[in-house]
């Protein structure tokens, strides 16, 4: 959570490159790893660093209260390894997750030397295979409740204007009523929770693997298809050919389901609220947040939305 006084209830500072670097230093010292020369790959929901000393990636969670979620992500990763499922692997012989600087840190094997994403058809293949797995109860997967997340996110929107916050709250209320009337058609079960092209990368060995496992939950499987659909249909981030390859390989076109517009609106709103948490630390995020809220208000095209 980003608070108005520059900190959070547990003492964590605002999530910036500088604060994340300090957390990295402390976490690596605790884990007995060398942070010298670490490269910042991404600063979003997590700060992601590639260590120079060993083939490892360090992920620092933006949300200070994410220990339970990241503990579950480590369990999921270890279970997927026993299933020989293509996914990111936790770094062995390191106690994790651990807490440093008020934030939660995990350590992962580095899967690639240069950033390369896989294709949409490969994402579809991975999701189809994932959705066939029977997860053990020991994973302790939660039920996915999008409106619990939205409500928590809206309460934490300290850096946005009152009018924008009120508008987003009202939109969430309207969508909640519409969502409750949806008739899902795919089986209920384990989902990745944030399945999109940004979370399927090319391993240095050549295969596509899933990353960012902290959103695993139990839900209608439509949730794992909606981001790819709106990235194509609303934002124009995928071509028609790419989307059709995704549909062919998964075996279901979410856009043909009558509930798609509502599910897409809910996921879109979640994206806007998430971005609202970054407006006090990033000028680019603040500008993009304003653009997105204006589009929601007016019904304007989303084609000028920028990936974040």
DAJO-V922022 format. One record per pair of residues at least 24 apart in sequence whose ideal C-beta (glycine too) atoms are under 10 Angstrom apart, sorted by the first residue. I is the first residue (numbers start at 1). GAP is how many residues later the second one is. If there is no record, write none. Layout:
<<I | GAP> <I | GAP>>
This chain:
<<1 | 61> <1 | 62> <1 | 63> <1 | 64> <1 | 151> <1 | 152> <1 | 154> <1 | 155> <1 | 156> <1 | 157> <1 | 276> <2 | 60> <2 | 61> <2 | 154> <2 | 155> <2 | 156> <2 | 157> <2 | 274> <2 | 275> <2 | 276> <2 | 277> <2 | 278> <2 | 279> <3 | 153> <3 | 155> <3 | 156> <3 | 277> <4 | 154> <4 | 155> <4 | 276> <5 | 153> <6 | 274> <6 | 275> <7 | 57> <7 | 95> <8 | 55> <8 | 56> <8 | 57> <8 | 94> <8 | 95> <8 | 148> <9 | 55> <9 | 56> <9 | 93> <10 | 54> <10 | 55> <10 | 89> <10 | 92> <10 | 93> <11 | 53> <11 | 90> <11 | 91> <12 | 50> <12 | 51> <12 | 52> <12 | 53> <12 | 87> <12 | 88> <12 | 89> <12 | 90> <12 | 91> <12 | 92> <13 | 51> <13 | 88> <13 | 89> <13 | 90> <14 | 48> <14 | 264> <14 | 266> <14 | 267> <15 | 28> <15 | 29> <15 | 30> <15 | 31> <15 | 32> <15 | 45> <15 | 46> <15 | 47> <15 | 48> <15 | 49> <15 | 88> <15 | 262> <15 | 263> <15 | 266> <15 | 267> <16 | 27> <16 | 31> <16 | 265> <16 | 266> <17 | 26> <17 | 30> <17 | 264> <19 | 28> <19 | 41> <19 | 82> <19 | 83> <19 | 84> <19 | 262> <20 | 26> <20 | 27> <20 | 28> <20 | 29> <20 | 38> <20 | 40> <20 | 42> <20 | 81> <20 | 83> <20 | 85> <21 | 26> <21 | 28> <21 | 39> <22 | 78> <22 | 79> <22 | 81> <23 | 24> <23 | 26> <23 | 35> <23 | 37> <23 | 38> <23 | 76> <23 | 77> <23 | 78> <23 | 79> <23 | 80> <23 | 81> <23 | 82> <24 | 25> <24 | 27> <24 | 34> <24 | 36> <24 | 76> <24 | 77> <24 | 79> <24 | 81> <25 | 75> <25 | 76> <26 | 72> <26 | 73> <26 | 74> <26 | 75> <26 | 77> <26 | 79> <27 | 31> <27 | 33> <27 | 69> <27 | 70> <27 | 71> <27 | 72> <27 | 73> <27 | 74> <27 | 76> <27 | 77> <27 | 78> <27 | 79> <27 | 80> <28 | 25> <28 | 28> <28 | 30> <28 | 72> <28 | 77> <28 | 79> <29 | 71> <30 | 64> <30 | 65> <30 | 66> <30 | 68> <30 | 69> <30 | 70> <30 | 75> <31 | 25> <31 | 27> <31 | 60> <31 | 62> <31 | 63> <31 | 64> <31 | 65> <31 | 67> <31 | 69> <31 | 74> <31 | 76> <32 | 61> <32 | 62> <32 | 63> <33 | 25> <33 | 58> <33 | 61> <33 | 74> <41 | 74> <42 | 73> <42 | 156> <43 | 235> <43 | 238> <43 | 239> <44 | 154> <44 | 230> <44 | 231> <44 | 234> <44 | 241> <44 | 264> <45 | 149> <45 | 167> <45 | 169> <45 | 170> <45 | 229> <45 | 232> <45 | 233> <45 | 263> <46 | 24> <46 | 57> <46 | 58> <46 | 59> <46 | 60> <46 | 166> <46 | 168> <47 | 56> <47 | 58> <48 | 60> <48 | 163> <48 | 164> <49 | 56> <50 | 58> <50 | 60> <50 | 62> <50 | 63> <50 | 65> <51 | 40> <51 | 56> <51 | 59> <54 | 37> <54 | 53> <54 | 55> <54 | 56> <55 | 36> <55 | 54> <55 | 55> <55 | 56> <55 | 57> <55 | 58> <55 | 149> <56 | 35> <56 | 38> <56 | 51> <56 | 52> <56 | 53> <56 | 54> <57 | 31> <57 | 34> <57 | 49> <57 | 50> <57 | 51> <57 | 52> <57 | 53> <57 | 54> <57 | 55> <57 | 154> <58 | 33> <58 | 38> <58 | 47> <58 | 48> <58 | 49> <58 | 50> <58 | 52> <59 | 29> <59 | 37> <59 | 38> <59 | 45> <59 | 46> <59 | 47> <59 | 48> <59 | 49> <59 | 152> <59 | 153> <59 | 155> <60 | 40> <60 | 41> <60 | 43> <60 | 44> <60 | 45> <60 | 46> <61 | 36> <61 | 38> <61 | 42> <61 | 43> <61 | 44> <61 | 45> <61 | 153> <62 | 41> <62 | 42> <62 | 212> <62 | 215> <62 | 216> <63 | 40> <63 | 41> <63 | 89> <63 | 93> <63 | 151> <63 | 214> <64 | 35> <64 | 37> <64 | 38> <64 | 39> <64 | 40> <65 | 37> <65 | 38> <65 | 39> <65 | 87> <66 | 31> <66 | 33> <66 | 37> <66 | 38> <66 | 40> <66 | 148> <67 | 30> <67 | 31> <67 | 32> <67 | 36> <67 | 37> <68 | 29> <68 | 36> <68 | 72> <68 | 74> <69 | 28> <69 | 35> <69 | 73> <69 | 145> <69 | 146> <69 | 147> <69 | 148> <70 | 26> <70 | 27> <70 | 28> <70 | 29> <70 | 33> <70 | 34> <70 | 35> <70 | 36> <70 | 143> <70 | 144> <71 | 25> <71 | 26> <71 | 33> <71 | 35> <71 | 69> <71 | 143> <72 | 25> <72 | 67> <72 | 68> <72 | 69> <72 | 70> <72 | 141> <72 | 142> <72 | 143> <72 | 144> <72 | 145> <73 | 24> <73 | 31> <73 | 33> <73 | 35> <73 | 139> <73 | 140> <73 | 141> <73 | 142> <73 | 143> <74 | 32> <74 | 33> <74 | 34> <74 | 139> <74 | 140> <75 | 61> <75 | 63> <75 | 64> <75 | 65> <75 | 66> <75 | 138> <75 | 141> <76 | 59> <76 | 63> <76 | 64> <76 | 65> <76 | 114> <76 | 116> <76 | 137> <76 | 138> <76 | 139> <76 | 140> <77 | 29> <77 | 31> <77 | 32> <77 | 133> <77 | 134> <77 | 136> <77 | 137> <77 | 139> <78 | 61> <79 | 54> <79 | 56> <79 | 57> <79 | 59> <79 | 60> <79 | 134> <79 | 137> <80 | 50> <80 | 53> <80 | 55> <80 | 59> <80 | 129> <80 | 130> <80 | 133> <80 | 136> <82 | 54> <83 | 46> <83 | 47> <83 | 50> <83 | 51> <83 | 52> <85 | 41> <85 | 44> <85 | 45> <85 | 48> <85 | 124> <85 | 125> <86 | 25> <86 | 32> <86 | 36> <86 | 39> <86 | 40> <86 | 43> <86 | 44> <86 | 114> <86 | 117> <86 | 119> <86 | 121> <86 | 122> <86 | 123> <86 | 124> <87 | 24> <87 | 39> <87 | 43> <87 | 105> <87 | 113> <87 | 116> <87 | 122> <87 | 123> <87 | 124> <87 | 125> <87 | 126> <88 | 111> <88 | 113> <88 | 115> <88 | 121> <88 | 122> <88 | 123> <88 | 124> <88 | 125> <89 | 120> <90 | 123> <97 | 117> <104 | 110> <106 | 107> <106 | 108> <108 | 103> <108 | 105> <109 | 94> <110 | 94> <111 | 90> <111 | 91> <111 | 92> <111 | 93> <111 | 94> <111 | 96> <111 | 98> <111 | 100> <112 | 89> <112 | 90> <112 | 91> <112 | 92> <112 | 93> <112 | 97> <113 | 91> <114 | 88> <114 | 90> <115 | 86> <115 | 87> <116 | 85> <116 | 86> <116 | 87> <116 | 88> <116 | 92> <117 | 79> <117 | 80> <117 | 81> <117 | 82> <117 | 83> <117 | 84> <117 | 85> <117 | 91> <118 | 79> <118 | 81> <118 | 82> <118 | 83> <118 | 84> <118 | 85> <118 | 89> <118 | 90> <118 | 91> <118 | 92> <119 | 78> <119 | 81> <119 | 83> <119 | 89> <119 | 123> <119 | 126> <119 | 127> <119 | 130> <120 | 76> <120 | 77> <120 | 80> <120 | 108> <120 | 111> <120 | 112> <120 | 118> <120 | 119> <120 | 121> <120 | 122> <120 | 123> <120 | 124> <120 | 125> <120 | 126> <120 | 127> <120 | 129> <120 | 130> <121 | 87> <121 | 121> <121 | 123> <121 | 124> <121 | 125> <121 | 126> <121 | 127> <121 | 128> <121 | 129> <122 | 75> <122 | 78> <122 | 80> <122 | 85> <122 | 86> <122 | 87> <122 | 123> <122 | 124> <122 | 127> <123 | 69> <123 | 72> <123 | 73> <123 | 74> <123 | 75> <123 | 76> <123 | 77> <123 | 85> <123 | 87> <123 | 101> <123 | 104> <123 | 105> <123 | 122> <123 | 123> <123 | 126> <123 | 127> <124 | 71> <124 | 76> <124 | 100> <124 | 101> <124 | 104> <124 | 121> <124 | 122> <124 | 123> <124 | 124> <124 | 125> <124 | 126> <124 | 127> <124 | 128> <125 | 75> <125 | 83> <125 | 121> <125 | 124> <125 | 125> <126 | 66> <126 | 69> <126 | 73> <126 | 74> <126 | 81> <126 | 82> <126 | 83> <126 | 84> <126 | 98> <126 | 123> <126 | 124> <127 | 64> <127 | 65> <127 | 68> <127 | 73> <127 | 83> <127 | 94> <127 | 97> <127 | 98> <127 | 101> <127 | 119> <127 | 122> <127 | 123> <128 | 93> <128 | 96> <128 | 121> <128 | 122> <128 | 123> <128 | 124> <129 | 81> <130 | 59> <130 | 60> <130 | 61> <130 | 62> <130 | 65> <130 | 80> <130 | 86> <130 | 91> <130 | 94> <131 | 55> <131 | 56> <131 | 58> <131 | 59> <131 | 60> <131 | 61> <131 | 90> <131 | 93> <131 | 94> <131 | 119> <132 | 55> <132 | 57> <132 | 58> <133 | 56> <133 | 57> <134 | 55> <134 | 56> <135 | 54> <135 | 55> <135 | 81> <135 | 83> <139 | 51> <139 | 77> <139 | 79> <141 | 48> <141 | 49> <141 | 50> <141 | 52> <141 | 75> <141 | 76> <141 | 77> <141 | 78> <142 | 51> <142 | 74> <142 | 75> <142 | 76> <142 | 77> <143 | 45> <143 | 74> <143 | 75> <143 | 76> <144 | 44> <144 | 47> <144 | 49> <144 | 71> <144 | 72> <144 | 73> <144 | 74> <144 | 75> <144 | 76> <144 | 79> <145 | 72> <145 | 74> <146 | 26> <146 | 29> <146 | 30> <146 | 33> <146 | 73> <146 | 77> <146 | 117> <146 | 120> <146 | 121> <146 | 123> <146 | 124> <147 | 25> <147 | 26> <147 | 28> <147 | 29> <147 | 32> <147 | 33> <147 | 119> <147 | 122> <147 | 123> <149 | 121> <149 | 124> <149 | 125> <150 | 25> <150 | 26> <150 | 116> <150 | 119> <150 | 120> <150 | 123> <150 | 124> <151 | 25> <151 | 122> <152 | 121> <153 | 116> <153 | 117> <153 | 119> <153 | 120> <153 | 121> <153 | 123> <153 | 124> <154 | 115> <154 | 119> <154 | 122> <156 | 117> <156 | 120> <156 | 121> <157 | 116> <157 | 119> <157 | 120> <157 | 122> <157 | 132> <158 | 118> <158 | 119> <158 | 121> <158 | 122> <159 | 117> <159 | 118> <159 | 119> <159 | 120> <159 | 121> <159 | 122> <159 | 126> <159 | 127> <159 | 130> <160 | 113> <160 | 115> <160 | 116> <160 | 117> <160 | 119> <160 | 120> <160 | 126> <160 | 129> <160 | 130> <160 | 133> <161 | 118> <161 | 129> <161 | 132> <163 | 130> <163 | 134> <164 | 108> <164 | 112> <164 | 115> <164 | 125> <164 | 126> <164 | 129> <164 | 130> <164 | 132> <164 | 133> <165 | 108> <165 | 111> <165 | 128> <167 | 126> <167 | 129> <167 | 130> <168 | 101> <168 | 104> <168 | 105> <168 | 108> <168 | 125> <168 | 128> <168 | 129> <169 | 104> <171 | 94> <171 | 95> <171 | 97> <171 | 98> <171 | 101> <171 | 102> <171 | 122> <171 | 125> <171 | 126> <172 | 94> <172 | 97> <172 | 98> <172 | 101> <174 | 91> <174 | 95> <175 | 87> <175 | 88> <175 | 90> <175 | 91> <175 | 93> <175 | 94> <176 | 90> <177 | 85> <178 | 81> <178 | 83> <178 | 84> <178 | 85> <178 | 87> <178 | 88> <179 | 80> <179 | 83> <179 | 84> <179 | 86> <179 | 87> <180 | 82> <181 | 78> <181 | 81> <182 | 38> <182 | 40> <182 | 75> <182 | 76> <182 | 77> <182 | 78> <182 | 80> <182 | 81> <182 | 84> <183 | 74> <183 | 75> <183 | 76> <184 | 35> <184 | 36> <184 | 37> <184 | 38> <184 | 39> <184 | 73> <184 | 75> <184 | 79> <185 | 35> <185 | 36> <185 | 37> <185 | 67> <185 | 69> <185 | 71> <185 | 72> <185 | 73> <185 | 74> <186 | 33> <186 | 34> <186 | 35> <186 | 36> <186 | 37> <186 | 38> <186 | 39> <186 | 66> <186 | 68> <186 | 71> <187 | 33> <187 | 34> <188 | 30> <188 | 31> <188 | 32> <188 | 33> <188 | 34> <189 | 28> <189 | 29> <189 | 30> <189 | 31> <189 | 32> <190 | 26> <190 | 27> <190 | 28> <190 | 29> <190 | 31> <190 | 34> <191 | 24> <191 | 25> <191 | 26> <191 | 27> <191 | 28> <191 | 29> <191 | 30> <191 | 31> <191 | 32> <191 | 33> <191 | 34> <192 | 24> <192 | 25> <192 | 29> <192 | 31> <192 | 32> <192 | 35> <193 | 24> <193 | 25> <193 | 26> <193 | 30> <193 | 31> <194 | 29> <194 | 30> <194 | 33> <195 | 26> <195 | 28> <195 | 29> <195 | 30> <195 | 31> <195 | 32> <195 | 33> <196 | 28> <196 | 30> <196 | 31> <196 | 32> <196 | 34> <196 | 35> <196 | 41> <196 | 42> <196 | 111> <197 | 30> <197 | 31> <197 | 34> <197 | 40> <197 | 41> <197 | 45> <197 | 49> <197 | 110> <198 | 29> <198 | 33> <198 | 39> <198 | 109> <199 | 28> <220 | 39> <220 | 43> <221 | 29> <221 | 31> <221 | 33> <222 | 30> <222 | 32> <222 | 35> <222 | 37> <222 | 38> <222 | 41> <223 | 31> <223 | 40> <223 | 43> <223 | 44> <224 | 26> <224 | 30> <225 | 25> <225 | 27> <225 | 28> <225 | 29> <225 | 30> <225 | 32> <225 | 35> <225 | 38> <226 | 28> <226 | 29> <226 | 31> <226 | 33> <226 | 34> <226 | 37> <226 | 38> <226 | 40> <226 | 41> <226 | 42> <227 | 27> <227 | 37> <227 | 40> <227 | 41> <227 | 44> <228 | 26> <229 | 24> <229 | 25> <229 | 26> <229 | 28> <229 | 31> <229 | 34> <229 | 35> <229 | 38> <230 | 24> <230 | 25> <230 | 30> <230 | 33> <230 | 34> <230 | 35> <230 | 37> <230 | 38> <230 | 41> <230 | 72> <230 | 75> <231 | 74> <231 | 76> <233 | 27> <233 | 28> <233 | 31> <233 | 69> <234 | 30> <234 | 31> <234 | 33> <234 | 34> <234 | 61> <234 | 67> <234 | 68> <234 | 69> <234 | 71> <235 | 33> <235 | 36> <235 | 66> <235 | 67> <235 | 68> <235 | 69> <235 | 70> <235 | 71> <235 | 72> <236 | 65> <236 | 66> <236 | 67> <236 | 68> <236 | 69> <237 | 65> <237 | 66> <237 | 68> <237 | 69> <237 | 70> <265 | 31> <268 | 24> <268 | 27> <268 | 28> <268 | 34> <268 | 37> <269 | 27> <271 | 34> <271 | 37> <272 | 24> <272 | 33> <274 | 34> <275 | 30> <275 | 33> <278 | 30> <282 | 26> <284 | 24>>
